[in-house]
Amino acid sequence: MHKIDPSRMDLVEEFRNNPDGPYSPELTLVVNRLRLMPMADRHILVCTRRGREWVLAKMPSTRGTKLELIEGQVFDEYSRGVWEVFKRRWQTVTGVDLA
């Protein structure tokens, strides 16, 4: 599995500037690594109003258990929500807070 270098802020900025891709080969490795993290640590976006509203949630550790919606984390722009998911996954994997 690809090891993420937490000092690679250039990759963080690349993602922030273009969350929908396409990504450079190095950022693709990072994004794929963040997508493969354990379910219990994985944050996701849930669409609550089709094409207009997304809520940050955390995946349950057990399949079939309800998602944990994160209070106060509602987005009216998909890209802002995607950026929040990226930041949280980055922190989980690297220990670095991108606040």
LOKE-161185 format. One line per field, with one value per atom (N, C-alpha, C, O): residue number from 0; residue in one letter; atom name; x, z negated, y. Coordinates in steps of 0.001 Angstrom, whole numbers, plus 500000, padded with zeros to 6 digits. Layout:
// LOKE-161185
n: [NUM;...]
res: [A;...]
atom: [CA;...]
xx: [X;...]
zz: [Z;...]
yy: [Y;...]
***
This chain:
// LOKE-161185
n: [0;0;0;0;1;1;1;1;2;2;2;2;3;3;3;3;4;4;4;4;5;5;5;5;6;6;6;6;7;7;7;7;8;8;8;8;9;9;9;9;10;10;10;10;11;11;11;11;12;12;12;12;13;13;13;13;14;14;14;14;15;15;15;15;16;16;16;16;17;17;17;17;18;18;18;18;19;19;19;19;20;20;20;20;21;21;21;21;22;22;22;22;23;23;23;23;24;24;24;24;25;25;25;25;26;26;26;26;27;27;27;27;28;28;28;28;29;29;29;29;30;30;30;30;31;31;31;31;32;32;32;32;33;33;33;33;34;34;34;34;35;35;35;35;36;36;36;36;37;37;37;37;38;38;38;38;39;39;39;39;40;40;40;40;41;41;41;41;42;42;42;42;43;43;43;43;44;44;44;44;45;45;45;45;46;46;46;46;47;47;47;47;48;48;48;48;49;49;49;49;50;50;50;50;51;51;51;51;52;52;52;52;53;53;53;53;54;54;54;54;55;55;55;55;56;56;56;56;57;57;57;57;58;58;58;58;59;59;59;59;60;60;60;60;61;61;61;61;62;62;62;62;63;63;63;63;64;64;64;64;65;65;65;65;66;66;66;66;67;67;67;67;68;68;68;68;69;69;69;69;70;70;70;70;71;71;71;71;72;72;72;72;73;73;73;73;74;74;74;74;75;75;75;75;76;76;76;76;77;77;77;77;78;78;78;78;79;79;79;79;80;80;80;80;81;81;81;81;82;82;82;82;83;83;83;83;84;84;84;84;85;85;85;85;86;86;86;86;87;87;87;87;88;88;88;88;89;89;89;89;90;90;90;90;91;91;91;91;92;92;92;92;93;93;93;93;94;94;94;94;95;95;95;95;96;96;96;96;97;97;97;97;98;98;98;98]
res: [M;M;M;M;H;H;H;H;K;K;K;K;I;I;I;I;D;D;D;D;P;P;P;P;S;S;S;S;R;R;R;R;M;M;M;M;D;D;D;D;L;L;L;L;V;V;V;V;E;E;E;E;E;E;E;E;F;F;F;F;R;R;R;R;N;N;N;N;N;N;N;N;P;P;P;P;D;D;D;D;G;G;G;G;P;P;P;P;Y;Y;Y;Y;S;S;S;S;P;P;P;P;E;E;E;E;L;L;L;L;T;T;T;T;L;L;L;L;V;V;V;V;V;V;V;V;N;N;N;N;R;R;R;R;L;L;L;L;R;R;R;R;L;L;L;L;M;M;M;M;P;P;P;P;M;M;M;M;A;A;A;A;D;D;D;D;R;R;R;R;H;H;H;H;I;I;I;I;L;L;L;L;V;V;V;V;C;C;C;C;T;T;T;T;R;R;R;R;R;R;R;R;G;G;G;G;R;R;R;R;E;E;E;E;W;W;W;W;V;V;V;V;L;L;L;L;A;A;A;A;K;K;K;K;M;M;M;M;P;P;P;P;S;S;S;S;T;T;T;T;R;R;R;R;G;G;G;G;T;T;T;T;K;K;K;K;L;L;L;L;E;E;E;E;L;L;L;L;I;I;I;I;E;E;E;E;G;G;G;G;Q;Q;Q;Q;V;V;V;V;F;F;F;F;D;D;D;D;E;E;E;E;Y;Y;Y;Y;S;S;S;S;R;R;R;R;G;G;G;G;V;V;V;V;W;W;W;W;E;E;E;E;V;V;V;V;F;F;F;F;K;K;K;K;R;R;R;R;R;R;R;R;W;W;W;W;Q;Q;Q;Q;T;T;T;T;V;V;V;V;T;T;T;T;G;G;G;G;V;V;V;V;D;D;D;D;L;L;L;L;A;A;A;A]
atom: [N;CA;C;O;N;CA;C;O;N;CA;C;O;N;CA;C;O;N;CA;C;O;N;CA;C;O;N;CA;C;O;N;CA;C;O;N;CA;C;O;N;CA;C;O;N;CA;C;O;N;CA;C;O;N;CA;C;O;N;CA;C;O;N;CA;C;O;N;CA;C;O;N;CA;C;O;N;CA;C;O;N;CA;C;O;N;CA;C;O;N;CA;C;O;N;CA;C;O;N;CA;C;O;N;CA;C;O;N;CA;C;O;N;CA;C;O;N;CA;C;O;N;CA;C;O;N;CA;C;O;N;CA;C;O;N;CA;C;O;N;CA;C;O;N;CA;C;O;N;CA;C;O;N;CA;C;O;N;CA;C;O;N;CA;C;O;N;CA;C;O;N;CA;C;O;N;CA;C;O;N;CA;C;O;N;CA;C;O;N;CA;C;O;N;CA;C;O;N;CA;C;O;N;CA;C;O;N;CA;C;O;N;CA;C;O;N;CA;C;O;N;CA;C;O;N;CA;C;O;N;CA;C;O;N;CA;C;O;N;CA;C;O;N;CA;C;O;N;CA;C;O;N;CA;C;O;N;CA;C;O;N;CA;C;O;N;CA;C;O;N;CA;C;O;N;CA;C;O;N;CA;C;O;N;CA;C;O;N;CA;C;O;N;CA;C;O;N;CA;C;O;N;CA;C;O;N;CA;C;O;N;CA;C;O;N;CA;C;O;N;CA;C;O;N;CA;C;O;N;CA;C;O;N;CA;C;O;N;CA;C;O;N;CA;C;O;N;CA;C;O;N;CA;C;O;N;CA;C;O;N;CA;C;O;N;CA;C;O;N;CA;C;O;N;CA;C;O;N;CA;C;O;N;CA;C;O;N;CA;C;O;N;CA;C;O;N;CA;C;O;N;CA;C;O;N;CA;C;O;N;CA;C;O;N;CA;C;O;N;CA;C;O;N;CA;C;O;N;CA;C;O;N;CA;C;O;N;CA;C;O;N;CA;C;O]
xx: [500844;500000;500894;501931;500486;501267;501374;500369;502584;502796;502768;503473;501949;501806;502863;503035;503563;504540;503797;503351;503648;502866;503448;502765;504686;505290;504945;505306;504252;503936;502725;501669;502910;501840;501515;500437;502447;502162;501012;500194;500946;499859;498545;497478;498637;497445;496883;495675;497748;497302;496749;495779;497358;496835;495411;494541;495175;493826;492865;491751;493289;492424;492007;490862;492934;492660;491852;491249;491833;491134;490620;491112;489626;489170;488515;488427;488063;487411;488383;487986;489657;490642;490562;489793;491330;492259;493445;493798;494049;495160;496474;496501;497562;498889;499039;498294;499990;500196;500464;499975;501235;501530;500290;500072;499470;498258;497266;496527;497237;496360;496682;495772;497958;498358;497860;497384;497970;497521;496009;495526;495264;493801;493356;492453;493974;493620;493923;493150;495025;495373;494331;493923;493899;492902;491548;490768;491270;490008;490007;488941;491176;491277;491520;491906;491296;491520;490430;489375;490668;489670;488318;488254;487253;485897;485643;485043;486070;485788;486447;486029;487467;488177;487748;488241;486859;486555;485403;484293;485689;484657;484153;484910;482872;482247;481275;480990;480773;479703;478414;478399;477338;476012;475178;475057;474607;473746;472375;471705;471970;470697;469629;468435;470055;469137;469783;470780;469219;469812;470443;469765;471761;472519;472607;473094;472137;472120;472696;473096;472746;473205;473868;473367;475012;475766;476146;476441;476138;476480;477663;477715;478604;479747;479281;478498;479774;479417;480639;481625;480552;481613;481019;479927;481763;481314;481317;482172;480370;480366;481438;481876;481842;482843;482221;482920;480907;480203;479223;478404;479312;478417;476954;476611;476111;474700;474324;473142;475334;475092;474913;475458;474150;473888;475153;476074;475158;476219;476122;475039;477244;477269;477376;478447;476264;476296;477006;476752;477895;478673;477896;477692;477481;476658;477381;478566;476649;477186;478057;478609;478188;479023;478137;478061;477471;476561;477142;477588;477136;477752;476756;476028;476734;475884;476689;476142;477996;478867;479593;480277;479434;480031;481542;482098;482202;483668;484138;485197;483381;483744;483640;484477;482620;482476;483591;484115;483954;485039;486350;487138;486578;487787;487801;488850;486658;486573;486863;487562;486335;486610;488107;488710;488703;490134;490928;491816;490635;491366;491272;492267;490082;489912;490624;491236;490545;491255;492762;493489;493236;494666;495145;496188;494383;494775;494801;495707;493818;493774;494998;495593;495375;496471;497840;498758;497988;499314;499527;500666;498422;498538;498669;498814;498619;498783;497406;496639;497115;495856;496001;496853;495169;495223;494347;494281;493671;492756;492829;492137]
zz: [500000;500000;500000;499338;500739;500872;499535;498855;499165;497940;498306;499214;497590;497864;497094;495890;497791;497178;496694;497519;495372;494850;495168;494993;495626;495964;497387;497794;498139;499545;499661;500164;499183;499243;500678;500946;501606;503015;503504;504311;503022;503404;502757;503360;501524;500841;501619;501842;502028;502788;504155;504631;504778;506058;505890;506710;504828;504592;504274;504796;503427;503034;504255;504351;505178;506374;507432;508301;507369;508372;507764;508104;506859;506161;507070;506698;508239;509151;510104;510858;510081;510975;512354;512565;513292;513143;512268;512137;511671;510753;511399;512333;510866;511273;510816;509946;511393;510959;509449;508811;508878;507444;506601;505606;506987;506237;506398;505462;507542;507749;506740;506188;506494;505491;504105;503353;503766;502461;502330;501329;503332;503287;503183;502409;503945;503867;502483;501965;501890;500536;499534;498653;499658;498743;498919;497971;500102;500359;499771;499557;499510;499043;497539;497053;496813;495371;494712;495308;493497;492826;492700;492490;492830;492802;491555;491660;490412;489162;489122;488346;489943;489970;491149;491299;491966;493240;493139;492736;493510;493633;495074;496014;495230;496550;496609;495596;497813;497992;498288;499042;497694;497947;498557;497984;499717;500367;499688;499681;499118;498403;499191;498934;500139;501046;502416;502671;503277;504575;505291;505701;505418;506129;505427;506012;504157;503472;502066;501545;501438;500054;499745;500098;499072;498669;497208;496736;496490;495065;494866;495439;494047;493707;492768;491848;493015;492174;491983;492713;490995;490741;490925;490445;491626;491878;490574;489716;490427;489235;489356;490455;488233;488270;488630;489069;488446;488753;489892;489849;490899;492051;491585;490747;492150;491820;490681;490414;490006;488926;489553;490623;488887;489417;489481;488676;490478;490593;489434;488897;489057;488040;488763;489256;488829;489450;488503;487298;489050;488256;488163;489160;486972;486736;487169;486890;487850;488269;489511;489915;490126;491317;492544;493080;492977;494114;495191;494900;496426;497529;498664;499047;499194;500349;501646;502736;501508;502667;502492;501494;503470;503396;503189;502390;503897;503810;502404;501974;501687;500304;499411;498534;499635;498879;499179;498273;500440;500850;500198;499760;500138;499494;498011;497479;497339;495920;495711;494768;496574;496489;496664;495907;497670;497911;496674;496258;496073;494889;493738;493071;493510;492389;492637;491729;493856;494167;494098;493606;494590;494538;493086;492774;492208;490799;490184;489417;490517;489977;490407;489597;491675;492209;491843;491528;491881;491678;490294;489865;489583;488299;488425;487419;489650;489899;490128;490986;489335;489447;490499;490370;491542;492618;492367;493194;491217;490846;491851;491723]
yy: [498830;500000;501239;501268;502245;503476;504209;504418;504594;505367;506847;507287;507606;509031;509807;509614;510678;511568;512809;513606;513000;514121;515497;516506;515555;516849;517297;518402;516451;516771;517700;517316;518926;519913;520312;520842;520058;520330;519452;519894;518215;517318;517741;517627;518229;518738;519922;520004;520832;522011;521615;522205;520628;520143;519633;519925;518874;518363;519505;519544;520425;521545;522365;522808;522562;523369;522626;523254;521310;520524;519221;518145;519306;518098;517051;515880;517458;516516;515834;514946;516236;515643;516252;517190;515752;514630;515015;516187;513983;514176;513742;512941;514302;513844;512389;511937;511658;510266;510145;509213;511078;511004;511252;510561;512233;512501;511357;511049;510734;509576;508484;507866;508240;507244;507631;506781;508914;509396;509233;508703;509684;509606;508147;507827;507277;505856;505285;504479;505689;505226;505711;504955;506954;507500;506821;506738;506345;505640;504232;503654;503681;502302;502181;501118;503262;503189;502344;502130;501862;501022;501723;502934;500958;501504;502350;503420;501913;502622;504000;504860;504220;505505;506377;507495;505891;506540;507541;507193;508780;509803;509816;509571;510102;510136;511312;511951;511586;512562;511829;510856;512298;511738;512849;513931;512581;513563;513522;512489;514662;514718;515477;515320;516291;516984;516933;517609;516142;515811;517013;517955;516934;517947;519291;520259;519372;520666;520635;521676;519459;519424;518086;517018;518185;517000;517134;518232;516020;516005;515061;513972;515501;514665;513560;513796;512359;511217;510338;510441;509481;508511;507120;506819;506292;504929;504135;504350;503227;502372;501283;500946;500756;499686;498346;497432;498225;496985;497208;498126;496373;496475;496371;495537;497234;497220;498151;498368;498704;499664;501044;501319;501909;503240;504087;503946;504973;505964;506946;507180;507511;508559;509902;510254;510659;511977;512937;512930;513762;514703;516018;516710;516335;517519;518794;518980;519659;520950;520905;521928;519733;519589;519367;518261;520435;520407;521318;522427;520849;521583;521793;520877;523014;523280;523261;523428;523054;522864;521530;521305;520664;519332;519407;518652;520305;520384;520759;520301;521575;521908;520676;520467;519871;518635;517653;517006;517539;516634;517068;516231;518372;518890;518523;518160;518612;518255;516763;516391;515929;514488;514241;513480;514889;514731;515126;514380;516279;516752;515760;515476;515238;514301;512979;512416;512492;511238;511452;510590;512598;512923;512915;512341;513549;513597;512199;511872;511382;510022;509222;508511;509337;508535;509108;508352;510448;511052;511645;511832;511946;512621;514132;514826;514648;516077;516708;516270;517752;518474;519566;520445;519515;520498;521710;522619;521724;522818;523898;524908]
***
